[in-house]
Amino acid sequence: MGSSIFRALLLLFLAGSAAAQDQDQTDTTQIPQGPQHVAGQVVRPGRNKMVPVPNVMVTLHRVGTDHAAPLDSSHADATGHYAFDFRRTGEPGAIYFVSASYGGIAYFTPPLNRSVVQGEDAEIAVFDTTSAPVRMDIRGHHVVVSAVDVNGRRSIAEVFELANDSSVTQVPSATTHEPVWSALLPPGASSFEVTQGDVPAAAIKFEQGRANVFAPIAPGLKQIAITYTVPASSFPLSIPVAKETQIFEVLIEDEKGTVTAPKIKEVAPVVLEKRNFRRFMGPDVPINSVVKIDLPTPAKQTDIDPRFMVALTVLIGGSMVFALARALRRR
């Protein structure tokens, strides 16, 4: 049941996030036909405005379930402009986009959802890099806690929305080996997985009670999603708030139980496939506060696919994520 629910949620999320990102554009559910054209510019932050980046290598990509590969590449011209003409092939749902490599980091356009994509929609913003600390704000922190499974454990999914509001990409230090960003994990956590998000699994290390991120984090919004399990006896569970969090959300698959923290209140529950999740949410949860999740040990035990928990979290937070990302990109 978990995998079918996961696929359904993923489809709903993709449909909703596309609408949130491009409400003023044509319906992206209509696959463009015939010749395709993309023309844009590679830019980076200047003193008072974005300035062109000349001669950068740009690559047109295709990613689908049948195959994934670069389709074409060239250097941007002296003013940072590039253009590609191509035709869609293979499965209709394949995604096409353009990347630019700058300072050893790859930057991307949004998916090319129309026959002609140009201007801002084809712009690729690149950034200088630094290994010095860069402020990472927490736009959202979502926690989903499952019912107790047949092994007496609960699956937990955590999704973080990190905002790098600087004009540089932070990269891991080659000398100190410090992570770019880190999150505290609860005692007794195990069975770690990195799922849907903007950071590859190989770039997140689970060590010494923390999830350490060693991937570059460019300006804008990045989503990091992890899952793990904890013993049912771990509750009440306390989650420290290391930085002020714009939206903190907790979902629990229990009729009884409480979630307490400054500014967090219970809101309308989420019901899917006859499974009920109580929902707690609060804005601007202050730094150094603690979110306490107190749950009973129920008699009924279930077998939960952790991917389902992540998909549900991303579905609920998806519209906010894309709205924030669009605002940051336009800024």
C-alpha atoms as a printed R data frame, in Angstrom:
    type eleno elety resid chain resno      x      y       z
1   ATOM     1    CA   MET     A     1  0.000  0.000   0.000
2   ATOM     2    CA   GLY     A     2  2.860  2.384   0.812
3   ATOM     3    CA   SER     A     3  4.276  2.528  -2.718
4   ATOM     4    CA   SER     A     4  0.903  3.165  -4.383
5   ATOM     5    CA   ILE     A     5  0.100  5.948  -1.937
6   ATOM     6    CA   PHE     A     6  3.576  7.379  -2.512
7   ATOM     7    CA   ARG     A     7  3.047  7.511  -6.289
8   ATOM     8    CA   ALA     A     8 -0.365  9.146  -5.895
9   ATOM     9    CA   LEU     A     9  1.026 11.743  -3.509
10  ATOM    10    CA   LEU     A    10  3.952 12.453  -5.793
11  ATOM    11    CA   LEU     A    11  1.632 13.117  -8.731
12  ATOM    12    CA   LEU     A    12 -0.505 15.425  -6.614
13  ATOM    13    CA   PHE     A    13  2.579 17.250  -5.358
14  ATOM    14    CA   LEU     A    14  4.004 17.741  -8.832
15  ATOM    15    CA   ALA     A    15  0.706 19.072 -10.123
16  ATOM    16    CA   GLY     A    16  0.292 21.429  -7.168
17  ATOM    17    CA   SER     A    17  3.854 22.716  -7.146
18  ATOM    18    CA   ALA     A    18  3.819 23.456 -10.868
19  ATOM    19    CA   ALA     A    19  0.676 25.514 -10.404
20  ATOM    20    CA   ALA     A    20  2.207 27.393  -7.483
21  ATOM    21    CA   GLN     A    21  5.358 28.158  -9.422
22  ATOM    22    CA   ASP     A    22  3.880 29.264 -12.736
23  ATOM    23    CA   GLN     A    23  0.261 30.322 -12.311
24  ATOM    24    CA   ASP     A    24  0.726 33.064 -14.896
25  ATOM    25    CA   GLN     A    25  2.092 30.674 -17.511
26  ATOM    26    CA   THR     A    26  0.494 28.133 -19.810
27  ATOM    27    CA   ASP     A    27 -0.736 24.769 -18.519
28  ATOM    28    CA   THR     A    28  2.359 22.607 -18.062
29  ATOM    29    CA   THR     A    29  0.308 19.422 -18.226
30  ATOM    30    CA   GLN     A    30  0.148 19.943 -22.011
31  ATOM    31    CA   ILE     A    31  3.302 18.429 -23.476
32  ATOM    32    CA   PRO     A    32  4.824 20.823 -26.064
33  ATOM    33    CA   GLN     A    33  4.933 19.400 -29.586
34  ATOM    34    CA   GLY     A    34  7.153 20.089 -32.586
35  ATOM    35    CA   PRO     A    35 10.430 22.050 -32.568
36  ATOM    36    CA   GLN     A    36 11.614 23.324 -29.187
37  ATOM    37    CA   HIS     A    37 13.673 26.438 -28.547
38  ATOM    38    CA   VAL     A    38 15.352 27.780 -25.404
39  ATOM    39    CA   ALA     A    39 17.343 31.016 -25.318
40  ATOM    40    CA   GLY     A    40 18.688 32.591 -22.152
41  ATOM    41    CA   GLN     A    41 21.607 34.238 -20.445
42  ATOM    42    CA   VAL     A    42 24.124 33.260 -17.773
43  ATOM    43    CA   VAL     A    43 24.424 35.978 -15.117
44  ATOM    44    CA   ARG     A    44 25.924 36.507 -11.681
45  ATOM    45    CA   PRO     A    45 25.503 39.148  -8.961
46  ATOM    46    CA   GLY     A    46 27.359 42.401  -9.606
47  ATOM    47    CA   ARG     A    47 27.689 45.465  -7.416
48  ATOM    48    CA   ASN     A    48 24.151 46.711  -8.003
49  ATOM    49    CA   LYS     A    49 22.672 44.277 -10.520
50  ATOM    50    CA   MET     A    50 23.115 40.930 -12.229
51  ATOM    51    CA   VAL     A    51 25.908 41.019 -14.815
52  ATOM    52    CA   PRO     A    52 26.606 38.695 -17.780
53  ATOM    53    CA   VAL     A    53 29.066 35.815 -17.474
54  ATOM    54    CA   PRO     A    54 30.808 35.193 -20.821
55  ATOM    55    CA   ASN     A    55 32.081 31.940 -22.313
56  ATOM    56    CA   VAL     A    56 30.561 29.626 -19.684
57  ATOM    57    CA   MET     A    57 29.871 26.042 -20.794
58  ATOM    58    CA   VAL     A    58 26.097 25.398 -20.945
59  ATOM    59    CA   THR     A    59 24.477 22.002 -21.492
60  ATOM    60    CA   LEU     A    60 20.983 20.925 -22.513
61  ATOM    61    CA   HIS     A    61 19.804 17.875 -20.551
62  ATOM    62    CA   ARG     A    62 17.039 15.307 -20.883
63  ATOM    63    CA   VAL     A    63 15.984 13.199 -17.871
64  ATOM    64    CA   GLY     A    64 13.382 10.449 -18.207
65  ATOM    65    CA   THR     A    65 12.657  6.985 -16.888
66  ATOM    66    CA   ASP     A    66 13.705  5.507 -20.246
67  ATOM    67    CA   HIS     A    67 17.099  7.247 -20.276
68  ATOM    68    CA   ALA     A    68 18.888 10.387 -19.084
69  ATOM    69    CA   ALA     A    69 21.699 12.137 -20.911
70  ATOM    70    CA   PRO     A    70 23.032 15.495 -22.130
71  ATOM    71    CA   LEU     A    71 21.599 16.422 -25.541
72  ATOM    72    CA   ASP     A    72 23.810 19.319 -26.587
73  ATOM    73    CA   SER     A    73 26.369 21.744 -25.205
74  ATOM    74    CA   SER     A    74 28.152 24.938 -26.190
75  ATOM    75    CA   HIS     A    75 29.806 27.996 -24.699
76  ATOM    76    CA   ALA     A    76 27.778 31.086 -23.925
77  ATOM    77    CA   ASP     A    77 28.823 34.063 -26.035
78  ATOM    78    CA   ALA     A    78 30.652 37.175 -24.874
79  ATOM    79    CA   THR     A    79 27.445 38.555 -23.331
80  ATOM    80    CA   GLY     A    80 26.522 35.304 -21.578
81  ATOM    81    CA   HIS     A    81 23.760 34.395 -24.036
82  ATOM    82    CA   TYR     A    82 23.073 30.844 -25.190
83  ATOM    83    CA   ALA     A    83 20.440 29.078 -27.308
84  ATOM    84    CA   PHE     A    84 19.440 25.504 -28.166
85  ATOM    85    CA   ASP     A    85 16.977 24.013 -30.640
86  ATOM    86    CA   PHE     A    86 15.823 20.446 -30.057
87  ATOM    87    CA   ARG     A    87 12.946 17.974 -30.309
88  ATOM    88    CA   ARG     A    88 11.415 15.939 -27.531
89  ATOM    89    CA   THR     A    89 11.830 12.169 -27.846
90  ATOM    90    CA   GLY     A    90 10.969  9.052 -25.902
91  ATOM    91    CA   GLU     A    91  8.536  9.101 -23.020
92  ATOM    92    CA   PRO     A    92  6.283 12.199 -22.941
93  ATOM    93    CA   GLY     A    93  6.998 12.877 -19.269
94  ATOM    94    CA   ALA     A    94 10.742 13.403 -19.695
95  ATOM    95    CA   ILE     A    95 12.151 16.629 -18.237
96  ATOM    96    CA   TYR     A    96 14.387 18.999 -20.204
97  ATOM    97    CA   PHE     A    97 16.543 21.735 -18.666
98  ATOM    98    CA   VAL     A    98 19.790 23.657 -19.194
99  ATOM    99    CA   SER     A    99 22.759 23.765 -16.826
100 ATOM   100    CA   ALA     A   100 25.798 26.029 -16.561
101 ATOM   101    CA   SER     A   101 29.029 25.121 -14.769
102 ATOM   102    CA   TYR     A   102 30.723 27.941 -12.856
103 ATOM   103    CA   GLY     A   103 33.435 27.566 -10.260
104 ATOM   104    CA   GLY     A   104 32.992 23.807 -10.338
105 ATOM   105    CA   ILE     A   105 29.300 24.067  -9.362
106 ATOM   106    CA   ALA     A   106 26.373 23.291 -11.679
107 ATOM   107    CA   TYR     A   107 23.399 25.681 -11.827
108 ATOM   108    CA   PHE     A   108 20.117 24.960 -13.615
109 ATOM   109    CA   THR     A   109 17.106 26.480 -15.305
110 ATOM   110    CA   PRO     A   110 13.628 25.370 -14.261
111 ATOM   111    CA   PRO     A   111 12.185 22.541 -16.424
112 ATOM   112    CA   LEU     A   112 11.481 23.674 -20.003
113 ATOM   113    CA   ASN     A   113  7.696 23.320 -20.092
114 ATOM   114    CA   ARG     A   114  6.893 25.264 -23.267
115 ATOM   115    CA   SER     A   115  7.896 25.060 -26.911
116 ATOM   116    CA   VAL     A   116  9.708 28.405 -26.618
117 ATOM   117    CA   VAL     A   117 11.405 29.307 -23.335
118 ATOM   118    CA   GLN     A   118 13.328 32.555 -23.121
119 ATOM   119    CA   GLY     A   119 13.995 35.615 -20.979
120 ATOM   120    CA   GLU     A   120 13.799 35.189 -17.210
121 ATOM   121    CA   ASP     A   121 12.551 31.593 -17.484
122 ATOM   122    CA   ALA     A   122 15.771 30.610 -19.302
123 ATOM   123    CA   GLU     A   123 18.120 32.708 -17.173
124 ATOM   124    CA   ILE     A   124 20.825 30.839 -15.246
125 ATOM   125    CA   ALA     A   125 22.161 32.650 -12.197
126 ATOM   126    CA   VAL     A   126 25.621 31.510 -11.073
127 ATOM   127    CA   PHE     A   127 27.564 32.576  -8.003
128 ATOM   128    CA   ASP     A   128 31.046 32.793  -6.577
129 ATOM   129    CA   THR     A   129 31.862 30.233  -3.891
130 ATOM   130    CA   THR     A   130 33.101 30.478  -0.318
131 ATOM   131    CA   SER     A   131 34.011 27.979   2.373
132 ATOM   132    CA   ALA     A   132 33.453 30.608   5.061
133 ATOM   133    CA   PRO     A   133 30.223 30.309   7.054
134 ATOM   134    CA   VAL     A   134 27.146 31.736   5.346
135 ATOM   135    CA   ARG     A   135 23.915 32.428   7.178
136 ATOM   136    CA   MET     A   136 21.310 29.736   6.488
137 ATOM   137    CA   ASP     A   137 17.791 30.671   7.525
138 ATOM   138    CA   ILE     A   138 15.122 28.020   8.127
139 ATOM   139    CA   ARG     A   139 12.048 28.839   6.082
140 ATOM   140    CA   GLY     A   140 10.314 25.601   7.024
141 ATOM   141    CA   HIS     A   141 10.807 22.541   9.207
142 ATOM   142    CA   HIS     A   142  8.316 19.691   8.772
143 ATOM   143    CA   VAL     A   143  8.227 16.608  10.993
144 ATOM   144    CA   VAL     A   144  6.024 13.584  10.260
145 ATOM   145    CA   VAL     A   145  5.697 10.861  12.900
146 ATOM   146    CA   SER     A   146  4.107  7.529  11.973
147 ATOM   147    CA   ALA     A   147  2.173  5.085  14.101
148 ATOM   148    CA   VAL     A   148  4.157  2.364  15.853
149 ATOM   149    CA   ASP     A   149  5.207 -0.369  13.405
150 ATOM   150    CA   VAL     A   150  5.444 -4.122  13.909
151 ATOM   151    CA   ASN     A   151  8.958 -3.719  15.338
152 ATOM   152    CA   GLY     A   152  7.884 -1.292  18.041
153 ATOM   153    CA   ARG     A   153  9.433  1.693  16.251
154 ATOM   154    CA   ARG     A   154  8.093  4.861  14.708
155 ATOM   155    CA   SER     A   155  9.180  6.212  11.317
156 ATOM   156    CA   ILE     A   156 10.013  9.921  11.321
157 ATOM   157    CA   ALA     A   157 10.493 12.131   8.282
158 ATOM   158    CA   GLU     A   158 12.041 15.568   8.593
159 ATOM   159    CA   VAL     A   159 12.050 18.083   5.755
160 ATOM   160    CA   PHE     A   160 14.053 21.300   6.088
161 ATOM   161    CA   GLU     A   161 13.750 24.307   3.774
162 ATOM   162    CA   LEU     A   162 17.034 26.204   3.962
163 ATOM   163    CA   ALA     A   163 17.393 29.726   2.604
164 ATOM   164    CA   ASN     A   164 20.786 31.048   1.570
165 ATOM   165    CA   ASP     A   165 20.055 34.760   1.216
166 ATOM   166    CA   SER     A   166 23.632 35.715   0.409
167 ATOM   167    CA   SER     A   167 25.181 36.210  -3.036
168 ATOM   168    CA   VAL     A   168 27.664 33.309  -2.769
169 ATOM   169    CA   THR     A   169 27.461 29.515  -2.823
170 ATOM   170    CA   GLN     A   170 28.761 27.966   0.366
171 ATOM   171    CA   VAL     A   171 30.933 24.886  -0.195
172 ATOM   172    CA   PRO     A   172 32.491 22.492   2.326
173 ATOM   173    CA   SER     A   173 35.894 23.504   3.648
174 ATOM   174    CA   ALA     A   174 38.766 21.427   2.296
175 ATOM   175    CA   THR     A   175 40.858 22.141   5.410
176 ATOM   176    CA   THR     A   176 38.481 21.938   8.381
177 ATOM   177    CA   HIS     A   177 36.133 19.315   6.860
178 ATOM   178    CA   GLU     A   178 33.229 21.083   8.539
179 ATOM   179    CA   PRO     A   179 29.763 20.490   7.025
180 ATOM   180    CA   VAL     A   180 27.927 23.252   5.231
181 ATOM   181    CA   TRP     A   181 24.890 22.656   7.435
182 ATOM   182    CA   SER     A   182 23.960 20.247  10.199
183 ATOM   183    CA   ALA     A   183 20.834 19.008  11.995
184 ATOM   184    CA   LEU     A   184 20.602 17.299  15.382
185 ATOM   185    CA   LEU     A   185 19.100 13.787  15.401
186 ATOM   186    CA   PRO     A   186 17.159 12.280  18.324
187 ATOM   187    CA   PRO     A   187 18.792  9.642  20.545
188 ATOM   188    CA   GLY     A   188 18.153  6.087  19.361
189 ATOM   189    CA   ALA     A   189 17.592  7.074  15.731
190 ATOM   190    CA   SER     A   190 18.606  4.523  13.080
191 ATOM   191    CA   SER     A   191 17.752  3.288   9.548
192 ATOM   192    CA   PHE     A   192 18.656  6.663   8.047
193 ATOM   193    CA   GLU     A   193 17.683  7.509   4.483
194 ATOM   194    CA   VAL     A   194 17.968 10.618   2.327
195 ATOM   195    CA   THR     A   195 14.920 11.007   0.118
196 ATOM   196    CA   GLN     A   196 13.316 13.633  -2.126
197 ATOM   197    CA   GLY     A   197 15.123 16.919  -1.937
198 ATOM   198    CA   ASP     A   198 17.829 19.105  -3.450
199 ATOM   199    CA   VAL     A   199 20.815 17.367  -1.846
200 ATOM   200    CA   PRO     A   200 22.044 13.935  -3.034
201 ATOM   201    CA   ALA     A   201 22.218 11.110  -0.517
202 ATOM   202    CA   ALA     A   202 26.000 10.796  -0.873
203 ATOM   203    CA   ALA     A   203 26.442 14.375   0.380
204 ATOM   204    CA   ILE     A   204 24.729 13.779   3.744
205 ATOM   205    CA   LYS     A   205 26.566 11.895   6.479
206 ATOM   206    CA   PHE     A   206 24.831 10.589   9.595
207 ATOM   207    CA   GLU     A   207 27.434 10.670  12.346
208 ATOM   208    CA   GLN     A   208 27.713 11.492  16.035
209 ATOM   209    CA   GLY     A   209 24.011 12.132  16.371
210 ATOM   210    CA   ARG     A   210 23.787 14.632  13.524
211 ATOM   211    CA   ALA     A   211 22.890 14.795   9.837
212 ATOM   212    CA   ASN     A   212 25.806 16.670   8.275
213 ATOM   213    CA   VAL     A   213 25.458 18.192   4.797
214 ATOM   214    CA   PHE     A   214 28.592 18.368   2.642
215 ATOM   215    CA   ALA     A   215 26.947 19.603  -0.574
216 ATOM   216    CA   PRO     A   216 27.262 23.125  -2.015
217 ATOM   217    CA   ILE     A   217 24.293 25.327  -1.084
218 ATOM   218    CA   ALA     A   218 23.688 28.084  -3.595
219 ATOM   219    CA   PRO     A   219 21.685 31.262  -2.949
220 ATOM   220    CA   GLY     A   220 17.963 30.574  -2.882
221 ATOM   221    CA   LEU     A   221 15.887 27.832  -1.301
222 ATOM   222    CA   LYS     A   222 17.058 24.233  -0.825
223 ATOM   223    CA   GLN     A   223 15.016 21.333   0.486
224 ATOM   224    CA   ILE     A   224 16.623 18.571   2.543
225 ATOM   225    CA   ALA     A   225 14.551 15.476   3.358
226 ATOM   226    CA   ILE     A   226 15.632 12.634   5.641
227 ATOM   227    CA   THR     A   227 13.883  9.687   7.286
228 ATOM   228    CA   TYR     A   228 14.807  7.462  10.200
229 ATOM   229    CA   THR     A   229 13.187  5.341  12.899
230 ATOM   230    CA   VAL     A   230 13.192  5.633  16.676
231 ATOM   231    CA   PRO     A   231 11.929  3.281  19.398
232 ATOM   232    CA   ALA     A   232  8.381  3.982  20.543
233 ATOM   233    CA   SER     A   233  9.870  4.379  24.009
234 ATOM   234    CA   SER     A   234 11.711  7.525  22.796
235 ATOM   235    CA   PHE     A   235  8.568  9.577  23.385
236 ATOM   236    CA   PRO     A   236  8.074 12.186  24.645
237 ATOM   237    CA   LEU     A   237 10.542 13.429  22.029
238 ATOM   238    CA   SER     A   238 12.109 16.882  22.221
239 ATOM   239    CA   ILE     A   239 13.301 18.700  19.079
240 ATOM   240    CA   PRO     A   240 15.435 21.770  19.824
241 ATOM   241    CA   VAL     A   241 14.956 24.774  17.554
242 ATOM   242    CA   ALA     A   242 18.508 25.864  16.742
243 ATOM   243    CA   LYS     A   243 17.408 28.831  14.603
244 ATOM   244    CA   GLU     A   244 14.219 30.835  14.300
245 ATOM   245    CA   THR     A   245 11.972 28.887  11.940
246 ATOM   246    CA   GLN     A   246  9.465 30.634   9.715
247 ATOM   247    CA   ILE     A   247  7.071 27.652   9.578
248 ATOM   248    CA   PHE     A   248  7.322 24.677  11.934
249 ATOM   249    CA   GLU     A   249  4.929 21.829  11.226
250 ATOM   250    CA   VAL     A   250  4.371 18.486  12.941
251 ATOM   251    CA   LEU     A   251  2.112 15.653  11.723
252 ATOM   252    CA   ILE     A   252  1.312 12.717  14.018
253 ATOM   253    CA   GLU     A   253 -0.522  9.533  13.082
254 ATOM   254    CA   ASP     A   254 -2.134  9.148  16.506
255 ATOM   255    CA   GLU     A   255 -5.560 10.086  17.839
256 ATOM   256    CA   LYS     A   256 -4.001 10.885  21.179
257 ATOM   257    CA   GLY     A   257 -0.854 12.809  21.877
258 ATOM   258    CA   THR     A   258  0.309 16.390  22.122
259 ATOM   259    CA   VAL     A   259  2.744 18.732  20.430
260 ATOM   260    CA   THR     A   260  3.809 21.713  22.497
261 ATOM   261    CA   ALA     A   261  6.074 24.605  21.560
262 ATOM   262    CA   PRO     A   262  5.931 28.393  21.433
263 ATOM   263    CA   LYS     A   263  3.444 29.584  18.783
264 ATOM   264    CA   ILE     A   264  2.561 26.047  17.574
265 ATOM   265    CA   LYS     A   265 -1.146 25.166  17.594
266 ATOM   266    CA   GLU     A   266 -3.233 22.287  16.312
267 ATOM   267    CA   VAL     A   267 -4.935 22.956  12.964
268 ATOM   268    CA   ALA     A   268 -7.172 20.939  10.633
269 ATOM   269    CA   PRO     A   269 -6.065 17.297  10.297
270 ATOM   270    CA   VAL     A   270 -4.984 15.573   7.103
271 ATOM   271    CA   VAL     A   271 -6.864 12.442   5.958
272 ATOM   272    CA   LEU     A   272 -5.534 10.200   3.200
273 ATOM   273    CA   GLU     A   273 -6.496  6.620   2.329
274 ATOM   274    CA   LYS     A   274 -8.447  6.444   5.619
275 ATOM   275    CA   ARG     A   275 -5.304  7.298   7.569
276 ATOM   276    CA   ASN     A   276 -5.525 10.279   9.871
277 ATOM   277    CA   PHE     A   277 -2.729 12.694  10.657
278 ATOM   278    CA   ARG     A   278 -3.223 15.360  13.274
279 ATOM   279    CA   ARG     A   279 -1.451 18.544  12.234
280 ATOM   280    CA   PHE     A   280  0.292 21.133  14.395
281 ATOM   281    CA   MET     A   281  1.760 24.314  12.944
282 ATOM   282    CA   GLY     A   282  3.194 27.617  14.016
283 ATOM   283    CA   PRO     A   283  4.885 30.666  12.456
284 ATOM   284    CA   ASP     A   284  8.206 32.218  13.473
285 ATOM   285    CA   VAL     A   285  9.066 29.674  16.146
286 ATOM   286    CA   PRO     A   286 11.853 31.348  18.159
287 ATOM   287    CA   ILE     A   287 15.462 30.228  18.458
288 ATOM   288    CA   ASN     A   288 16.404 28.060  21.466
289 ATOM   289    CA   SER     A   289 12.832 26.913  21.972
290 ATOM   290    CA   VAL     A   290 11.898 23.209  22.117
291 ATOM   291    CA   VAL     A   291  9.192 21.324  20.234
292 ATOM   292    CA   LYS     A   292  7.976 18.481  22.457
293 ATOM   293    CA   ILE     A   293  6.084 15.568  20.854
294 ATOM   294    CA   ASP     A   294  4.373 13.358  23.437
295 ATOM   295    CA   LEU     A   295  2.745 10.208  22.026
296 ATOM   296    CA   PRO     A   296  1.289  7.088  23.640
297 ATOM   297    CA   THR     A   297  2.186  3.525  22.692
298 ATOM   298    CA   PRO     A   298 -0.910  2.296  20.844
299 ATOM   299    CA   ALA     A   299 -2.099 -1.298  20.870
300 ATOM   300    CA   LYS     A   300 -2.513 -1.392  17.078
301 ATOM   301    CA   GLN     A   301  0.704 -1.673  15.095
302 ATOM   302    CA   THR     A   302  1.197 -0.861  11.418
303 ATOM   303    CA   ASP     A   303  3.880 -1.297   8.792
304 ATOM   304    CA   ILE     A   304  4.771  2.121   7.332
305 ATOM   305    CA   ASP     A   305  6.760  2.800   4.191
306 ATOM   306    CA   PRO     A   306  8.979  5.789   5.183
307 ATOM   307    CA   ARG     A   307  8.772  7.160   1.623
308 ATOM   308    CA   PHE     A   308  5.081  7.717   2.244
309 ATOM   309    CA   MET     A   309  5.870  9.956   5.191
310 ATOM   310    CA   VAL     A   310  8.250 12.119   3.157
311 ATOM   311    CA   ALA     A   311  5.807 12.393   0.256
312 ATOM   312    CA   LEU     A   312  3.020 13.534   2.590
313 ATOM   313    CA   THR     A   313  5.248 16.173   4.167
314 ATOM   314    CA   VAL     A   314  6.436 17.491   0.816
315 ATOM   315    CA   LEU     A   315  2.853 17.539  -0.494
316 ATOM   316    CA   ILE     A   316  1.641 19.684   2.397
317 ATOM   317    CA   GLY     A   317  4.614 22.045   2.323
318 ATOM   318    CA   GLY     A   318  5.020 22.111  -1.458
319 ATOM   319    CA   SER     A   319  3.040 25.228  -2.255
320 ATOM   320    CA   MET     A   320  4.902 27.245   0.368
321 ATOM   321    CA   VAL     A   321  8.271 25.984  -0.871
322 ATOM   322    CA   PHE     A   322  7.667 26.980  -4.481
323 ATOM   323    CA   ALA     A   323  6.162 30.331  -3.535
324 ATOM   324    CA   LEU     A   324  9.260 31.125  -1.486
325 ATOM   325    CA   ALA     A   325 11.568 29.901  -4.219
326 ATOM   326    CA   ARG     A   326  9.798 32.069  -6.803
327 ATOM   327    CA   ALA     A   327 10.042 35.110  -4.532
328 ATOM   328    CA   LEU     A   328 13.760 34.542  -3.942
329 ATOM   329    CA   ARG     A   329 14.411 34.023  -7.658
330 ATOM   330    CA   ARG     A   330 12.598 37.218  -8.668
331 ATOM   331    CA   ARG     A   331 14.490 39.163  -5.987
